[in-house]
Amino acid sequence: MLGFLEVIVRLSDFFFCFGILIFQRNILFVPSFYKKRKRRVMKKIVFVFSLFCALFWMGCTKDHVVERVVYKGEPVYSVFPLEENLDSISVKGFSVCTSNNDLKGALPKIVAEEFGMEGVYTYSTYSTVANIPKKKNEHMGFGTPDMKKVGYNEQFESRSVYSYSGDTIATIGTYLIYVKKNESGEAVDRWLPVAPEDLVWSFLSLRM
């Protein structure tokens, strides 16, 4: 059964191709020195050829549809009072982990060097976030974590996290890599730098 995303892509391709065909039939120009019969034949040839190309293109789109993989978890967090209205919050795990790209080639330089994984691999990049509930009078900011237990920035150039805070939820995120197999096709099955459930985040909570 076709996935929802694939159905949408195929429908959009169909209507796009159909529009091209109508456009070609309306603007096809044939010089006046052609006889009427030859003009009709030329139109039919161009229409059939265009239809063939359109159907061929639509058949090829299936190979380019990539369905995202989404994992959902339940982060566990612990609160450590620092002052009367100030707490330190430690969070382990994740809320949502979503695949971004499926790639084959060398791992990003910083990742390959850190884990000694030179060579060609089949892998996916993932954006991972943890959502923490908060009160309206509570201000939450990102604390200083153990950088060995978080992921990378979006370009995979350094260990990094990002964070933002709404009225009722504070969100912190990072990027991970899941290595599927090596160049020989052997399974690797490894998250880098850590698995989503092993991420450790830090927040500071100030109640006003």
N, C-alpha and C positions, 0 to 999 in steps of 0.2 A: 504494500500500500504506500502511495506517495506521501511524503511528509508535507505538512502545511506550507513550509517555506518553498519546497519544490513546486507545489501546485501554483503558488503565487507567481513564481518566476516563469513557469511555463505559460501561464495565462498572459502575463505581460509580454512575453516574447511573441505569442500568437497575435495579440492585437497590434503589436508593433509591426510585425511582418505583414499582417493584413492591410495595415495603413500604407505600407510601402507599395504593395501590389496595386491598391486603388490609385495611389499617386502616379505610378508608372503608366497605368492604363489611361489616365486623364491627360498626362503631359507628353506622351510619346509623340515625337515629331518625325514625320516621314516626308522627305522632299516631294515637291509637287510633280516632279517628272516621273514618279512611280505611278503605275496604273492602280486603279482602285482595288483590283483583286490582289495584286502583290502587296498593297498596303495592309489589307486584312490578314494576309498570310504572315507578314512581318509582325504584326501585333500579336497574333496567336503564338508565334514562336517565342517572342520576348516574354509573354505572359506565362507560358509553360515553363520556360527556363527560370523565371523569377520564382514561380511556385516551387520548383524543384530545389532551388537554393534556400528558400525560406524553410521548407520542411527539413532539409539537411541541417540547417543551423539550429532549428528547434530541437532536433534529435541530439545534437552535440551539447546542448546546455545542461543536460543531466549530469555530465561529468564535472561541471563547475559549481554545482550546488553543494555547499558545505553546511551541514547542520551542526549547530553549536552543542557542546556537551555542558550540562549544568549540574553541579553537585550542590546539595544543600546540607548545612550542618547546624548544630546548636552550640555556639560558643559558651564556655564556662568562665565566669568572671568572679574575682574575689576583691573585696573592698578592704583597704587598710587605712584607718584614720591617721591623719598627720597633724591636723590642728582642728579647732572647733568646727570650722566650716570648710575644711579642705581634706580631701581623701585621695589616696592613690588607688587606682583600679588596675588590676592585672587581668588580662583576658587571654584565654587559650582556646584555639580553634578558629572557626570561621562560620559565617552565615551563608554566603553564596560564593561559589567558585565557578567561573565561566570561561570556556575555551575561546581563544581569539583567532589563532592561526595554526594550521597544520603545515609543518615545514620539514624539509629534508636537506641536510647539509651540515656544515660545522655549527656547533653551539656558539652563542655569543662569547666573545673573547674572554670577558671577565669570568664567565661561568666555566668555560673550558679550562682556564688556568687554575681556578680555585679548586676544582674537583679532579684535575688531571684527566679530562675527557677530551683529548684531541681526536680528530677524525670526523667521520660522517655519521650522523644519526637521524632517525625519524623521530620528531618530537612535536609537541604542541605548547603554546604559551597560554597562560591562564591569568585572568584578573581575579583577585580574591579579596573579599571584604568581610569585615565583622561589624555587625550593627548592635549598638548598645543602647537600651532605653534610657531616657533621661527626663528629668522634670523641667518644667518651664523656667523655674527660677534657678536652674542648675547650669553652670557654664563648664563645658568639658573641653579639654585640650589634650593634645598628644604629649605623652611623657617620653623620657629617654629610655628606649628599650635595649635589650640585648640584640645587637644587630645580626648576630649569627642565627637568630630565630625569627627573622623577618625575610621578605623577599627582595626584589629589585625594583628599580624604577621602570617605566614603560619601555624605555629604550634598552634595558638590560646593560646599563653602563656602570651602575653602582648599587649597593644595598640601599634601599630607600622605602619609605612609606608615605602615604598621603592621608589627610584626614579632613573632615568637615562636620559641622554640627548643625542640626535643625532644631525645631522646637521640642520634639519628643524623641529624637533618635540622633545619636552620634555615630559616625561611620569612619572606619579606618581601613585602608586598603593597601595592597601591594601586588606584585606580579611574580608568578612562578613558572617553572618549566617542567613538563612531564615528558621524560624520555621513554619512547616506546620500544625502539630496537636499534641495534647498531647496523653498520654497513653490510654485514654478513647476513642480516635478517634475524639475528638472535635477539630474543626478548631481553630488554633491560629493566623495564617497569620501575622507574625511579623518578621521584620528585626532587627538584632542585630549587632552592637549597634545602627545603624541608617540605614534608607533606602538609596539606592545608590544615589538617587536624592538629599538627604540631607547631603551628605558628603561635607566637606569644607576643601580645601587644600590651602597651601601657597607656593609661589615661590619667589625667589629673582632673578632679572634680571640685569645683568651687561653688558653694551654695550661697546665694545672695539673700 
